């Protein structure tokens, strides 16, 4: 199956534009390597910690380019076709179904999301039988959560729309354009603040699975071993620094001038949001690992994103953990 056949003409145009951008990119620092990260999302406050780690990697001689594309599918297409190097997501289904030559290599965040409904229309999970819902993207953790809960509650959705960006979905909920969705912890706070009493957050079981991971072509990871190791060291350092003191995210954003065009409301919410993120164990100190992947196998097979017995799935078929282990051998494990 050709992975390119899965995407729209719009996606092809986006990747064509990406190619133009790549050809104009400056030559990377030869001694440390380069990388191009493609987000299938809009820039937001939840990316500040990642961009801080990127700035620190650049200080150490790694040339990093970031692009923000209109969906995770388009970003995945860019990675598979070699037009970008690193994607962000959990492409388990992509790897399994089309044998994509990519592997995840760092767990950025665990699944901490909140299914939400406009309670003028829905009150509980069973009310969503036949309803239209919106999630982040195809194959995303948000989609997996909603399908898992549909299965557990014996319901079927009428349609599933893919709306990248938790902030975008929260805005659509506030405007009444969607009535059922799933948002991150920061946008849960936003909905409660902006429309108290209007939304109900539906219950979830305890979920210990990956929300977002970095992934790349396995051969590229080996070719750019030095640059990848530097990035992972800075990710681990940044995550641990924020987990120790969430105030660090504000100071480091200012120091490195990260995402300077954020709306002031998002800037004001950085400290409360990251403080809550630390409290709910959103940011792993050790970047995942084999035990985390096994948790993923259980969750994503139950949700239907992965097929097969989770006990027979192999970590190495989906993850390449050598760079993470190298970073942790140097920095220590917590």
N, C-alpha and C positions, 0 to 999 in steps of 0.2 A: 504494500500500500504506500503510495506517495504522500508524504506528510503535507506537501504543498497543496494537494487537492482538497484539504480540509478547511481551507481559509477562503475568505471572500475577496472580491476584487478590491474592496476597500483596504483589506489587510495587505494585499499585494502592493498597493500604492504606498501604504505606510512604510513597508519594507524597502520599496524602491527609493523613497526619500531617505531612508536610513543609510542606504548604500552611498548616496550622494554625500551625506554627512561624514561617513567614514572616509571617503576619498579625500576630503578636505582636512581631516584631522592631522594635527602636527605629529611629527615622528616621536615615538616614545623614547624615554631614557634607555639607552641600549643596555646598560649594565644591570638594570633591574626589571625590565620588561614592561608590558602594558596590558590593559584590559578594557573592554567596553561592556558596561552593565546596562541591560535593557529592562526597565520596569514596565509591567503591564498595568499601569496605574497612573493617577495624577499625583503631582508633588504634594506632600502634606506633612504635618508635624510629626506623624508616626515614623517618618523616614529620617528624622534629624540624627538619631544615634548612628544609623548606617553611614550617613554622609560625613559625620565626624570621623568615623573609622577610615573612610576613604581619604579624607584630608590628611590624616596621620600617615596613611600608606604613601600618599604623594610626597609627604615630607621625606620619606625614606627612599624616594627615587622611582616609585611606580607611577606610571602615567595611567590615569583612570578617566574614562569618558562615561558619562551617564546619559541615557535617553529615556524619555517617558512616552510610551506608546499607548494606544487606546484600549488594549485588552491584553490579558495574559496569553491568549492564543497567538496574537501577532508577535508578542515578545518571544514566545516559544518557537515560532516559525523562524524568527531572526537567529535564534541560537542554533537550531537544527541545520539551517542553511549556511551557517558560518558568517552571517552578517553582523552578529554581535557575539560576545564571548560568554557572558554570565547572565542568567535569568533569575527571577525571583518568583517562587511559587512551590507547589508540591506536585510535580508532573508524573505522579505514579501511573495514572492511566495512560498517558502518552508513551511512557517507556514500555509498559506492558503490551499495549494494543498494537502499536506500530513499530515496536523494537527500535525506538529512537536511541541513537548512540550518545545519550547524555546521562549524567549521574549527578545526584545531589551530593553536596560536600560540606554544608554548614547549616545548622538549624538556627535561623534568626529569631524565631518566636514560636511559642506554643499556641495552640488554639484557645483563645479566650474571646469568644463571641457571644452575642446576645440576640436570639431570635425575638423579633418585636412586631406587634400588631397594633393597628389603630383600633382601640377598643369600642369605637362606635360601630364597628363591623364584626370584629372577632374578639373572643374572650379567652379561648384555650386552643390547644393543638387540634382537637377534633373539629373545631369550626373551620379549619383550613382545608377540609376535604372539598376539592373542586375549586380552590382559590388560586389566584395568581400571586406568585411571589417573585422577589428579586434577590439575587445573590451576586457575589463579586465576579465570578468567572467560571467557565466550564472546567471541571476537574479541581476546583479550589476547595479549600477546607470549609468555606461557608456553604458551598453546594453539598458537600458530604454530610455536614451536620444536619441540614434541612432534610435530605433524603433519609438519613438515619432516623430522624424523629418521625418522619412520615411512615416509615416501616414499623417503628415501635408503636405508633398510634393507629395503625390500620387505615391510613388515609392516602389519597393521591391528589397531587396538585394539578390544577388545570393547565398552568403554564409556568415555566421558570425563565425569567429574564435575566440577562447578564449585564450588570451595571457596575463597572469597576469603580472603586473608591468608596470606602465606608462613609466619608463625608458627603459624597454625591447621593448615596442612598438615604442618608439621614435628611438631607435637604428635600429629597423627593417625598419622604414621609411627612415632613412638616408642611409641604405645599399640597399634600393630599393627592399627589400623582401616583403613589403606590400606597398600599394599605398593609402589606406584610413583607417583612424583609429580615435581615440580620446585620447587625452593626458591631463595631468594636467597642471596647470599654470607654474610649474617649467620646465617641458619638452617642453612647448610652447616656453619658453625663449631659451632653448637649440636648438630647431629646427631653430628658427630665427637667432641665433648666428652662428650655424654651417653651415647652408645652406640658406643664405639670398636670398629671392625671389623664392625659389624652392617649398615652400609649401603655400597653401591657407587655412586659417582658416574660416570655414563656420559659418554663423550667427546662433544664438540661441535666443529664447525668454528668458525673465527673469525667472529663475527657483529658487525657494526657497524650496528645498527639501533636505533630508538627503543623503549624499554620503556614509559615513561610520558611523556605530553605533557599540557599543559593545552589544553582545547578549550572553545569557546563558540559561541553563535549569532553569525554573522558581523555581523549588524546591531547586536547588543548591543556587540560589540567596538568598533564605530565610535562608538556612542552614548556609551560609557563610556571614551573614549580616554584621558582624563586619569588616571583610576583605574587602568586597565590598564597604562599606561606606568609609573606609580609602582611597581606590583607587579613588573613585569618588571625595572626597575632594581634593586629590592631582591633579587630572585631572583639576578640576575647578580652583584651585590655579595656576597651570602651564599655562593653557590657558589664564587666565586673566593677568598673569605676562607678557606673550609674547605679548598679544594684547596691553598692556600698553607700552612695549618697546621691539621690536623684537630682540635687541641685547642680551636679556636675553637667547635666545636659544643657542647662542654661548658660553656664560659664563657657563650656566648650563650643557651643553654637556661636557665641559672640567671638571667641578667640579665632575660630576658623571661618567666620562669616558664612555659615552653612545656610542654604536656602533663604537668602535675604529677602525674597519677595513674598514670604508667608504673610497671610492676613494677620493683622494685629490680634484678632480674637484667638487665632491659633497660637500665636506667640505667647499670649497671656495664659493659655491652657497647657503650655508645655510642662511646667513643673507639676501642676496637679495631675496631669495625665500620666507622666512618667512615674510619679510617686505611686499612683494606683497600679500602674503596670508592674512595678517592683513588688507591691503588696500581693499581687495575684500570680507571681512567679511567671511573668510573661517572657522574661529575657533569660535564657539559659546561660549559666556561668561557663559551661563546658562545651557549648556549641552542638549539643546532641551526642551522637555516638551510637554504638550498636544496640544498646538497650532501648534508646529512644526510637530507633527504627522498628524494633519489634513491637513497640506500642503503636506505631503507625500502621503496621501490618494488621493488627487486631482492629483498629478503628476503621481504616479505609476499606478492608474487606467487609466488615459489618455494614458500612454505609453503602457499599456497592461500587466504589470507585476502583477497587482492585478485585480481581477474581482469584479464586483458589483458597486453599487452606493456609491461614496465616503462619501456621507452624512449619510449612514446607517452603515458604518464600525465602529467598536468599538475600541477605543484606547487600552483598556485592553486585547483585543484579540491578540495584537501584541507587546505591550510594558508593562513593569512592572516599574512604575515610583516612587515607594516608596523610593528606595535608593537615587535617584536623589533629590527628595523632602527633604529627611532627610539631605543631604549634603547642599542644598541651605538654608534650615531653619537655619543651623549652620553658614554658610558663608555669607548669604545674597544674594538677587537677584539684578541683574544689568539690 
